[in-house]
Structure formats: C-alpha cells, structure tokens
Amino acid sequence: MELLFKLLLIIHVTGGMIGLLIGSIIMCLKKGDKRHRLLGKIFAIAMLSAAIPSLMLAYLHPNYFLFIIGIWTIYMTLTGYRALRFKKEQKANYQWFDFLISGGMFCFALIFLALGIFNLIRHNSFGVVFVVFSGLALLMVYQDSVFYRGKSKFKNNWLIVHLQRMIGTYISSATAFLVVNNTFLPAVLAWLLPTVILVPFIVKWSKKYGIVLPKVQR
C-alpha cells in the first residue's frame, strides 16, 4: 500500500509541476493559435494526471483539502476542455456525461458548504476556504445550467466557458503549489491568494472576448 501511495504521489507531483509550468506559459502567450491548442492539450492532460491520483492519495492518507483541489481541478478541466466542442454551435447539445460532471460538482459544492459552515461554527477560520470554493463551484454549475438551456447572453459562450474553466484549473495548480510550499503566509491566505489574484482576470477577459447577443435573440 505504501508503494502504491509513493507511485501515485510521483504521478500527482509530476502532473502538477508540468501543469503549472505549461499553464504559466499559456497565460503569457497569444491565444487561439496552433501553439496554444497544443500546449492546452498538454496542460489538460497534466492537470488530470495530477488531480485523479490526488483523490486516491486523499483516501489512502485522509486529507480533505487535497480532495477539494482534486475535485475542483477535474471539474474545471473537463468542462473547460469539453466546451471547445461547441465552438460552432450557439446552443450546446450536451451529453449525459456533461450532466454527470455538473451534477457531481453540485453535490460536492453542497458538501463543501456544509463543511465550511461546520468549521466556522467551531471557530475554525479554515471554514472560509470551504465556503469560498463552494460558492465558486455553485456559480459554475449555474453557468452550466444556463448553457444547457441555451440561455447564455453570449454568442460565443463556448469561449467564455473555456476561458473561465481553464483559468480556474490553473488557479487550482497555483493554489496547490503555494499551499505545499508556503512557509510564511497564514494558511487561509495561501489557499485563497491565487483565486483573489486571478479571478479578476477571468472577469476582465470574459468582458473583453464575450460577444453579447441582442436581447431579441436570447
């Protein structure tokens, strides 16, 4: 069992390091060209390679926070990458797998919220982390439901979803790196700092690249 743990840990760390490196490069390069698409595929594979073993690692050596990052990363990566399938469609034709992903995230968001409230009641400030991640997850699931029903205000909603989710995946990678290597920041701040820094970029780029539909077409 210990050998399995070490093997999973190597895969998890390697995938996380590659994902963080490639993600940082993508953030700085031009978007949409062949180089971006290639690096994007590598980034998605690396992040899933880091996230999936993290769930097993969290089970073998119980760690709620590793489990949160793993669930968040899997959800953001899958929904962000699958959004590209709808590049030529105004209304998404979602499959059962897409509903399974969003439904699963909805359930975990409620669990995170319950854990957050429980910890705050016990005067554990780390409950804030659970509540913040729960709120963000519920917001993303709501956006999924809007996309499912073809009610998005954006003509290129696939691009907005892709942008938001892949940056969200990068936030997961940066958060994991900061938390593991943190030696001077308060734990809560280490967990939330990447989110605080990068979410404004999601908002800015969503407004910049989003093509709003005329009201008569919504």
Order of alpha helices (4+ residues) and beta strands (2+ residues): alpha-alpha-alpha-alpha-alpha-alpha-alpha
